[in-house]
Amino acid sequence: MSLVKVEFDTKQLSALKEGNITPAIRRALRKAGATALRDMRSEATKRVRGRKRIKVGAIRNALVMRRPKGGSIDGSEWVLQVRGGQVGLISYPHRQTKLKVGPKRRQG
């Protein structure tokens, strides 16, 4: 299991809480976290598809993004949850081809 953890020093952030700076920090943090989460899911999808030829939708369904709820900076976490399980045969790409038939044989 991989874990990427970013922590903020709340003492340093308290110095920035003057006036309307806090909402701007909250928005910037939310946007940076969402971008990092989306990039992690994209990179994970590319790596899985590099090993297995599975449809992108099947991989994305297995990679669930959880974003923080609420407006507090403290305790915010962005999680890329990976679910494992059986993958249906339909998730693998398929291509219909013409049936190659050899010469007919005489019976008799």
VOGU-3710 file (C-alpha; in Angstrom, 3 decimals, decimal comma):
1> mslvkvefdt> 0,000/0,000/0,000  1,320/3,437/-0,890  0,693/6,468/1,247  1,423/10,078/0,383  0,957/12,329/3,373  1,236/16,117/3,457  1,004/17,836/6,809  0,654/21,525/7,573  2,018/23,247/10,634  -1,051/24,871/12,210
11> kqlsalkegn> 1,144/27,364/14,081  2,445/28,762/10,818  -1,032/28,789/9,291  -2,403/30,727/12,278  -0,227/33,690/11,270  -2,025/33,769/7,914  -5,524/33,866/9,429  -5,756/37,643/9,351  -8,682/39,074/7,407  -9,930/37,257/4,325
21> itpairralr> -6,747/35,303/3,644  -8,111/32,089/5,205  -10,818/31,504/2,542  -8,194/31,959/-0,176  -5,896/29,440/1,513  -8,789/27,013/1,882  -9,657/27,296/-1,828  -6,008/26,911/-2,892  -5,586/23,877/-0,636  -8,793/22,271/-1,938
31> kagatalrdm> -7,736/22,843/-5,548  -4,177/21,558/-5,001  -5,455/18,451/-3,219  -8,024/17,704/-5,910  -5,421/18,145/-8,655  -2,950/15,852/-6,892  -5,664/13,242/-6,355  -6,764/13,361/-9,998  -3,138/13,075/-11,171  -2,539/10,076/-8,891
41> rseatkrvrg> -5,603/8,310/-10,306  -4,488/9,070/-13,855  -0,965/7,761/-13,223  -2,285/4,621/-11,508  -4,608/3,986/-14,455  -1,712/4,332/-16,917  0,435/1,903/-14,941  -2,309/-0,709/-14,706  -3,028/-0,397/-18,434  0,698/-0,792/-19,096
51> rkrikvgair> 0,487/-4,272/-17,571  -3,054/-5,344/-18,453  -5,272/-4,430/-21,377  -8,327/-3,507/-19,346  -10,828/-0,820/-20,248  -10,195/2,526/-18,565  -13,708/2,600/-17,095  -13,138/-0,660/-15,223  -9,943/0,693/-13,676  -11,516/4,027/-12,762
61> nalvmrrpkg> -14,366/2,218/-11,007  -11,756/0,449/-8,863  -9,986/3,728/-7,963  -12,303/5,779/-5,766  -11,396/9,385/-4,937  -12,474/10,764/-1,569  -12,200/14,490/-0,968  -12,539/16,292/2,376  -15,925/17,553/3,449  -16,371/20,846/5,238
71> gsidgsewvl> -14,290/23,974/5,285  -11,720/23,270/7,981  -8,081/23,007/6,949  -7,229/20,883/9,984  -7,846/17,202/9,409  -8,438/17,517/5,673  -7,384/14,455/3,719  -7,628/13,344/0,124  -7,766/9,589/-0,319  -7,390/7,431/-3,407
81> qvrggqvgli> -9,051/4,197/-2,348  -8,176/1,113/-4,375  -10,754/-1,659/-4,513  -9,755/-5,111/-5,632  -11,851/-7,913/-6,911  -12,704/-9,982/-9,892  -12,701/-8,284/-13,262  -15,342/-9,428/-15,704  -14,352/-10,705/-19,105  -16,321/-7,842/-20,666
91> syphrqtklk> -13,769/-5,375/-19,212  -11,085/-6,655/-21,548  -11,112/-5,255/-25,081  -12,402/-7,526/-27,778  -12,562/-7,340/-31,511  -14,809/-9,285/-33,826  -13,084/-10,857/-36,801  -14,291/-12,850/-39,767  -14,320/-16,593/-39,382  -11,575/-18,157/-41,473
101> vgpkrrqg> -12,900/-21,295/-43,066  -10,663/-23,783/-44,842  -11,560/-25,722/-47,993  -14,639/-27,912/-47,741  -14,048/-31,611/-47,392  -16,037/-34,258/-49,127  -17,593/-36,788/-46,912  -18,498/-40,066/-48,238
//
